[in-house]
Amino acid sequence: MKPKLYLETTVPSYLTAWPSRDLVRASHQQITKEWWETRLNHFEVFVSQFVLDEAAAGDSAAADERIRAIRDFPILDIDESVETVAEKLISSLALPSKAATDAAHIAIAAVHGMHFLLTWNCAHIANAEMAVTIETVCHDLGYSCPVICTPEELMGM
């Protein structure tokens, strides 16, 4: 059985973006493409309606590419349990209102028993300073916290 992975929107965004001149962004793009080509099939990958909505935003040509990359992945439900976990994450982490969807991504992954949450969002999701609080909130509400990581951290052995 493959590990279950929740794919947050930044990953398909980096995958399909025009090559960047910014060295860090260009590196993330290259790592994402390498992960997609070599590691994607090692996981059972899921998305949510939030991922689809975020991927569909912005430039229509770019949005089409993002949607095409993720359209075949199963969509996880967003229910009352997800909302409860997300609200607790927002209050516990003192997140700004603009980060509500980031908290929802974590909540969706936890409620649905994902082993991994894959993201390039290191501000409000893959943030080491928030990791203990995220894990505590998940456990206090009866859920296992997924391993939250970037594609670079999930390249395999």
LINUR-V454963 format. One record per helix or strand of 2 or more residues. SS is the DSSP state (hx for helix, st for strand). FROM is the first residue (numbers start at 1). TO is the last residue. Records with the same first field share a line. If there is no record, write none. Layout:
SS=FROM-TO, FROM-TO
//
This chain:
st=3-7, 43-48, 74-76, 116-118, 147-149
hx=9-16, 23-38, 40-42, 49-56, 60-70, 80-93, 97-111, 128-140, 151-154
//
